[in-house]
C-alpha cells in the first residue's frame, strides 16, 4: 500500500491494566485501506518484514462471524499463525476483528481496526 501516515504512529502501554493501544492515521481512500486489510493478495505484501517475520498466506470469510487466518515464517524460519473472527464488517468504512496468535498461549484480543470516519487504524491488545 502506498498510503502514508499523516501522524506518527503511536503506541501506549498501561501495564497496570495489561493493555497496549496502538494508533495510526492513514492518508488514503477508505476503499484502498479496507482492501489492504482484507484482500488475500494484498496482505502478504505489507504484513511483516524480512528482519522480523513474513506473512505468506491469508484467508478469510469476510462477514460478521466469519473466520480469518494468516500463516507465515519468522526470520529464523519458524512457522507461525494468527487467526480470529470478524465482529463488524462494513466495507469500506469499518472492520473489527479478534486476534489470536498461536504463540501467545490462547489469548484473544479484539482489534477495533479500521474506521474510515477518522482514517485511524487502531489496535487494542489485552494481556
C-alpha positions in Angstrom: 0.0 0.0 0.0 1.5 3.3 -1.0 -0.5 5.4 1.5 1.3 7.5 4.1 0.7 8.1 7.8 -0.4 11.7 8.4 0.7 11.5 12.0 3.4 9.5 13.7 2.2 6.0 14.7 1.7 5.8 18.4 1.5 3.0 21.0 0.7 3.4 24.7 1.0 0.6 27.3 -0.9 0.6 30.6 0.9 -2.2 32.5 -1.4 -2.0 35.5 -4.3 -2.8 33.2 -2.4 -5.2 30.9 -3.3 -3.2 27.8 -1.4 -1.9 24.7 -3.2 0.6 22.5 -1.7 1.5 19.1 -3.0 4.1 16.7 -2.0 5.4 13.2 -3.9 7.8 10.9 -3.6 6.8 7.2 -3.8 9.2 4.4 -5.6 7.1 1.8 -9.0 6.5 0.4 -11.2 4.3 2.6 -11.7 1.6 0.0 -7.9 1.4 -0.6 -7.2 0.8 3.2 -10.1 -1.7 3.5 -8.8 -3.6 0.5 -5.2 -3.7 2.0 -6.7 -5.1 5.3 -8.9 -7.7 3.7 -7.5 -8.8 0.3 -5.5 -12.1 0.5 -3.3 -10.8 -2.3 -2.5 -7.5 -0.6 -1.8 -8.6 3.0 1.4 -10.7 2.3 2.8 -7.6 0.5 2.8 -5.4 3.7 2.3 -7.6 6.8 5.8 -8.3 8.1 9.4 -7.7 7.0 12.4 -9.8 6.3 14.1 -8.9 9.5 11.2 -10.0 11.8 8.6 -12.2 10.1 6.8 -12.5 6.8 3.1 -13.4 6.2 2.9 -15.9 3.4 -0.8 -16.7 3.3 -4.0 -15.1 4.4 -7.5 -16.4 4.1 -10.9 -15.1 5.3 -14.6 -15.4 5.3 -15.3 -11.7 5.2 -18.6 -11.4 7.1 -19.7 -10.9 10.7 -19.0 -14.2 12.4 -16.6 -15.2 9.6 -13.1 -16.5 10.4 -9.7 -15.4 9.2 -6.2 -16.9 9.4 -2.7 -15.8 8.5 0.3 -18.1 8.2 3.9 -17.2 7.7 7.6 -17.6 8.8 9.6 -15.8 11.4 13.1 -14.5 10.4 14.6 -17.7 11.9 12.3 -19.9 9.7 9.8 -20.9 12.3 6.2 -21.1 11.1 3.5 -19.0 12.8 -0.2 -18.5 12.5 -2.7 -15.9 13.7 -6.4 -16.3 13.5 -9.6 -14.6 14.5 -13.2 -13.8 13.9 -14.8 -10.7 12.2 -17.1 -8.9 14.7 -18.0 -5.9 12.4 -17.7 -5.7 8.7 -18.9 -2.6 6.8 -16.9 -2.2 3.6 -15.1 0.2 3.2 -16.0 2.0 6.4 -15.3 -0.3 9.3 -13.5 -3.5 10.3 -13.4 -5.0 13.8 -11.9 -8.5 14.4 -10.4 -10.7 17.1 -6.7 -11.7 17.1 -5.4 -15.0 18.4 -1.7 -15.7 17.7 -0.5 -19.3 18.1 2.5 -18.2 20.2 0.5 -16.4 22.9 -1.0 -19.1 25.0 -4.5 -18.8 23.7 -5.0 -15.1 24.5 -7.7 -13.4 22.3 -7.6 -9.7 21.6 -10.3 -7.6 20.0 -8.9 -5.3 17.3 -11.0 -2.2 16.8 -9.3 -1.9 13.4 -10.2 0.4 10.6 -12.6 3.3 11.0 -12.9 5.5 7.8 -14.7 8.3 9.6 -11.4 9.1 11.5 -9.0 7.5 9.0 -7.5 5.7 12.0 -6.3 2.1 12.3 -6.3 1.1 15.9 -5.3 -2.0 17.8 -6.1 -2.7 21.5 -4.2 -5.6 22.9 -5.1 -7.0 26.4 -3.0 -9.4 28.4 
